[in-house]
Amino acid sequence: MNIIWFRRDLRLSDNESVIKATANNTEVLPCFIIDPWFFQWKDVGKARVRFLFECLENLDNNLHKLGSKLYLFEGNSVDILQQLTSQLIQQSYQPKLYFNRDVQVEYGIARDKSIIDYYQQQNLEYHIGLSNFIQPNECREEWFNEYYAYQRNILHPTPTQINTPQLSLNLPQLTIEELKQKYSAFWTTEKVYFPGGETEAIKVLDSFLSSRFKGYHWKLSRPWMAQRGATSHLSPHFTFGSISIRTVYQRTKKRAEELEKQPKAGFSLKAFRDRLRWNDSFTQRLYSHPEIAYTNRFPEFDEYYKPDKLIPQQQELFEAWCEGMTGFPMVDASMRQLERMGWMNFRMRAMCATFLTINCGISWHHGAQHFMNYLVDGDLAINNWQWQMQAGITNPLSDTFRIYNPTKNIQDRDPELNFIYHWIEELRGYTLPEILAADYINNSYYPEPIVDWSQTRKVNGKIVSDLRKKVKERLLSEKGEEYYNATATKRTVEKYRESKDRQYREANAK
């Protein structure tokens, strides 16, 4: 009896554990465990839980088509798997456990270790597969080579039949309908913007590669276009593994080959494939450095950025930011979008992060947790590292770090005001010059700016800049000039590529 333990790999296609466990028509028990810890986790988000439930419902439906079903157990994951294994042994089975590696949270790492220890103690076999690319060695050049080799490998086939016998188990179980009823607080939402499930993921990919990809390389930074489908909208599916990144990579590559005589199409699809690598690189970083999820990358920042309780003045700024009432239209539109949709495009996430950390002087820990409380695609590896990046902590060998100007982003990213009008009804009717000049102050319910952007950028930006210099000095003293030169060379190449990409986008826009 092979047990398939699903986690962040909620699909049947290109799933290593699924195809290995079902080989030779072996009897298989597919299961998912509703662990109470998940609902107690401080970073859990309502939209993300609903997406998970929809993925489970779709997985169960797809299993039924193959003659199987999804066993939904409820309880502590370690206890459930130990009891399940014990009961199968009592029924004369010799269980073998299949699961794919999950590196998202410290709880998950400890949980998996406990399960492995148990199976070793019982002299039982287990197999740990890859749901997405992770390499034990973080060497950058080797990682790139191995990454592309993995993405180009033949996909794991989807089983045509799964042999799941009728089993009598004395364990707490739920049906999908019982799951929805018991956790109705998560299921009941005003509007679903991102439906979950493998079937839906394939539809979204089909739609993107059919036409929505056109102009991706420059539209992805325009929040209104991104909201309306200019980006793939696959990120929630990557978070829960309802489609594999390798599947998306290979289909995108094939689509580019079909359109090889259309250079603009090729450029957009190449930009999208680069984003897929970007996604996996964050997973790799968290796997190698799990501490970065909640601690500063460099200790020099520990006194400035810390998860302490906010003082009253900071709390007031933080609440205004959360509610989309800062008096900076692009920040507020983005934060309202986050609350309603559970999503925003990457550039707006970065802008909102620098505004909170640099301009409001609030630690990234608070903003990162708020994002995870709402994001339907909340990925700890990407979210918390990006918050550190936007706070100015990472890459201290660079002499500069970006602080986004919310007002300039109106002109550059939403000049027709579609995004602002959609989310800030108080500003509908005002023209772009009037909004830039803040003519709405005292004439609408929309608030005045809560901070002086230029002044806070200057004061707080210098604090962060000085801390970055301290980190740089320490790294150079420890690793030497050779390390700096090698890193500087990579940065020069990256800046050159960014420059060429920007030139292309500007030419394309004209």
N, C-alpha and C positions, 0 to 999 in steps of 0.2 A: 504494500500500500504506500503510494507516494503522496505526501502532503504538499500542496502548493500554497504557500503562505503569501498572499498578495499584500502589498503595502503601497508604495508610490510607483506601481507598475500595472495599473488597472486596465490591462488590454490582453488580448490573445495573440495579436500579430507581433512579430519580431520580439518575442519574449523568451529569453533563454531558459528560464526556469520552467515555463509552460511546455515548451517543445521537448526538453530533456525528460521532464516528469511523465509525459504522456507517450513516450516512445514505446514501441512493442505492445501497444494496447494494455499497458500496465494499469491496474486499478488506481484511480486518483481521487483525492479529496481536496477540492479547491476551497480555500477559506479566507475570510477576512475577519479580523478581530476588532470590535468596537471597544477600544480601550478607554475607560473613564478618564485616564490621564489626558487624553486629547481634548476633552471638553473643559478640563481644569487648567490647561495650558494658558498662560497669560497672553499669548500672542494669537489665540484662535480667533478666526473671523467668521461671521455669520455667512457671508457670501461663499467663503471657501468651504464651509461645512456642507452647504447645500450642493455645491459643485461635486464634492466627494460622494454624497448620497446618490446623485444622479449617475456618477461613474459606476457605483456599485450596482445600481438598478440595471444599467445597460450591460455591465459585465455578466450579471445573472441571466439576462435575456439571451445574450450571445452564447453562454454556456448551455442553456436549455436547447438551443438549436443544434448543439453537438452531442446531445444526450446526457448532459451533466447538469450541475446546479452549483450555486455559490452558497456555502455554509457560512452564515453570519453568526459568529460567536460574540458574546459580550462579557468583558471582564479584563482583569490584568493579563496582558499578553503572555508573560512567562508562565503564570499559573494555568492559563487555558491550554497552552501548547504542551505543558507537562502532563496535564490531565488527559488531553486528547491522545497523546502518545501512549500513555499508560493504558487507557481503555482500548486502544487498537491492539496493543500487545495482548491484553486479556482476551481479545477476540481472535487470537492466533495470527494476527498480522505482524509483519516486521516493518515498521514505518521508516521511510526515508524522507527527510525534510528538504524541500526546495524553496529557496527565497532569493530575491535579488538584493544586492547591497543598498542600504539606505544610510545616508550620512547627514541628514538634515539637522538632527537635534541630539544633544548629549544623552537624553533619555533613551533614544533609539539605539545609540551605540552601546550603552550599558545593557539594554534589553537583549540585543542580539548576542552579546557576549555571554549573558546568562543562559540563553537557549543553546548556544554552541557548547558551553561547558556541560550542560545537562545531557546533550546527545553524546558527547564524548564519554561521560561517566557511564552511560547506558550501552556503550559500544555500538551505537547506531550511526548510520551514515547521514550526511547532510551535504547539500550542494549550495554554494553561494554564487549567484550569477551577477551579470552586469545589466542593469536597466538602462544606464547611460555610461559614457566613457569615464573611467577613473583609473589612474595609473599610480601604483605605489611610489614610484620615483617622480619627484616634482621637477626634475631637470627640464628647463624650458624647451630646449631644442629637441630633446627626446620626446617630450610631451606632444609637441606639434607633429612630429613624424608618426608617433603611435596613434595620435588622435585621428589623423586622416586615413591611416591604414584601417582603423576600426570603422570609421564612417563608410568606407568603400567596400567593406566585407559584405558577402552575401547575407541578406536578411534571414533571420530565423523564420521558417515557414509557419503558417497558422495550422493547427491541427484540424483535421476533417472530422474527427470523432474523439470524444473523451469518455472513457469508461469509468463511471462513478456509480458504485453499488449503493443500494439502500442500506443505511447504517443506523443503528440505534445507539445514540450517545447521550450520556447523562451529563450534559453541559448546558449552560444558559445560551439559548439561541433566539434569534429574531428573524422574522420574515422582512422583506423590504417594506411592506406596508406597516408592519409593527414598528420598524425603525423610524419611518416618517411620523407616525403618531407619537411615539415616545419622545422624539426630539423635534416636535413640531415648531418649537421656537426658532430653530434653525431653518426649517423647511419653508415656513411662511414668509414670503418676501413680496414686496409690492410689484416688482418687475424683475424678470430674469434676463440679464444681458448676455450671460455666457453659459449656455447649457452644457452639462457635462456628459462624458461618456465617449467610448472609442468610436462609435458610429457617428457621433456629432463631430469628433475631431477630424475624421476623414472627410466629412462634408466641408468643414471649414478650410481644410487644406486644398480640396478640390476647387473651392471658390477662389481662394487666394491665387493659386497657380493658373486658374482660368483667365482672370483679368485684374484682380485687385492688386497684384504685385506691381503694376505699371506705375513708375514714379516712386516706388518704395524708398529709394535711396535719399530722396529729399522730402517726401511727404511725411516720413516717420517722425519728423520734428515739428510738424504742424498739428496741434492738438485736435482741431476740428476735423481735419482729414483723417487722422489716426482714429478718432472716435467713430467715424463713419465707415471704417474698414480699409483704410490705406495701409495699415499694418496687418500682420497675419491674424492677430487675435488668437494665436495658438498657445500663448504663454500659460494659461491655466491648465491646458492639457499637458504641457511639459512638466508642470509642477506635480501633477498626479500620475504622470506616465500613461495617460490614456492614448497616447501615440508616442512612438519612439522618435527621438531626434534623428536617428539614423534613417528612418523611413522618410522623414521630411527632407533630410539632406539629399538622399538619392533621388527622390522625385523632383526636387528643385533642380538638381544637376541635370536630370533628363530633360526637364522643361527648357532649361537654358540651351541645351544641345538642339532641341527642336526649333529654337528661335535664334540660332547662331548668326543669322543674317540681319538681326535687329540689335545693334549694339546697345541701345538704351535699355532694352529688355534684359540683355545680358548683364549690364551694369547693376540694375535693380536686383536681379536674382543673386548676383555675386555679393552684394551688400547684405542681402538676407542670409546667405550661407555664412558670412562672417559673423553675423549675430548668433547663429547657432553655435559656433565655436566659442563665442563670448559667453554664452549661457553655460556650456560645459566647463569652461575655465574657472568659473566661480564655484561650481560644485567641487572641482579638484582642489581649489584653494581651501574650502571649508574642510574637506577631507584631510588635508595636510595640516591645517591649523584650526582645529575646532574652537579654540579659545577666541577667535576673532568675532564670533557671533555676538559676544557680550562685553569683551574687553578691548581697550584701545590697542591698535596695532603696535604702537610705540609708547613706552611708559612715560615719556616726557609729557604726554597729554593727560595723564591721570588726574592731575589736580584741576585741570580746566574742564575736561569732559568727563562727567561722572553721573551715575544714575540716581543721585540723591534726590530727595523730595524737593520740588521747586519752591522757592520763596514766593510770597504773594504776588509781587510784581511780575515775576517770570510766569507764574500760573495764569495770570491775566492775559499775558501775551500768547501763551500756549493755547489757551481756550479760544482766543480770537483766531488763531491759526487753524485749529481743528475745525472750527465752525465756518471757515471761509469768510471771516469778517475782519480782515487785516487792513482794508483800505487800499490794497494793491490788487487790482482786478484780475491779473493773470494768476496770481497765487490763489485768490479766493475762488475763481472759476474752477481751478484744478482741484482744490480741496473739496468743493461741493460735488464735483464729478466723482472723486474718490468715495465720498459718503454714499452717493446714489448708485454708482455703477460698480464700485469695488475695483476700480481700475483708473489709470491715467497713462499717457505715453511717457517714454523714458525721460525726455527733456524736461517735461513739467515736473516729474518726480525729482529730478536733480535741482531744478529751480526752487521748488518748495523746500527741499532739504537745506540748500545754502541759505535761504531766507531765515529758516528757523535757527540754524546753528550759528551762522555768522552775524546776521542782522539782529536777531532776537537774543543771541547769546545763550541759547538753551542747548544742553547736551544732546548729541545725536541719539542717545539711548531712548529718550522720550519720543522723538519723532519716528524712530525705527519701529518701536512697539505700536504706535498709532497706525502706521502704515500696515503692519501685519494684522492688526485688528480689523482692517477693512479690505485689504487686497484679496481679490479672488484668486490671483496668481501669486500670492505671497510665498516667496522662496527665501528662506533664511540666508542661504549662501549669497544670493544676489543683493537682497534688500539691506542687510546689515553691513556688508562690505561697502556697498555704494553709499550708505549713509556716512561711513567713516571717510570715504573718498570726498564726498561733497563738503564734509566738515573740515577738510584740509589736512587730514591726518596722514593719508597714504602718499606714496611717491615723494618723500621729502627731499630726494636728490634733485628734483626739479626746482628751479628758482621761483616758479610762480604756481598758483593754483587758481582755478576758476571760481568767480563769484558771479552768479547770474543776476542780471538787471531785469526785474519784472516788467518795468515800463518799456525798456527797449524790446523785450520779447513780445509785447503787444504789436509793435510796428513790424518786427521781423517775422513773427509766427502766426499772428491773427489780425492782419491789417484790415480785413473786412468785418471784423468783430463778430463773426458767426459763433465762435466758441464762447466769448464773453456774453453775448446776448442770450445764448442758450441757457447758461448757468446763473447769470446775474440779472434777474428781471428788473432790478432797480436801475440798471444802466441802459435798458432798452430805450432807444430814441435819441441817445446822445451820440454825436459823431466822434470819429477818431480824434480830431484836434481837441474837442471838448473833453474827452476822457483823458487825453494826455495832459491837458492843462488843469485837470481836476475841477472842471466847472460845475460838477454835480454836487460838490460840497455845500452843505446847507440848503440844497434844493432837492434832495432825495433822502431816502432812508439809508442809503449806502454810507458806511462810516468813513471818517478821515483816516489817513495812514496812522498806524499804531507806533511806527518808529520813523526816524529820519534815516532813509536808506543810505545816503551818501556818508553821513556821519558815522553810523554804526559800521558800515563797510570799512571806513578808515580806521576806527578805533579797534574793533574786534578783529578785523582783518590783520592788523599789525600784531596783535597778541598771538594769533595762529601762525603768522609768518615767522615770528621770533621763535616759537616752539619748533617749527619745522627746521629752522637753522640749527637749533640745538641737536635735533635728531641727525641732521646731515653731518654735523661736526663729529658726532660720536661714531656714526657709521664709517666715515672716512678714516678716523683714527683706528678703528678696529679692522677695517678691510682694505684700506689703502687706496691710492689714486687709481690703480689698475681697475678696481671694482667700479669706481666712478666713471672712468672712461668707457668701459664696456657698457655700462648702463646708459651713459650719455649717448653712445652710438645708437643704441636701440631707440632711445627717445627721438633722436634726430630723424631716423627712418620713419618712425610713427608720425612725427609732425609733418614730414614730407608727404606721406600718404594722405593725411588729413587735409593738407593744403590742396592736393590734386583733387580729392573728393569734393572739397568746397568749391573749387573752380568749376568742376563739372556741374555741380548742382546749380550754381549761379548762371552758367551758360544755358543750362536746360530750362531754368525758370524763365529766362529772357526769351 
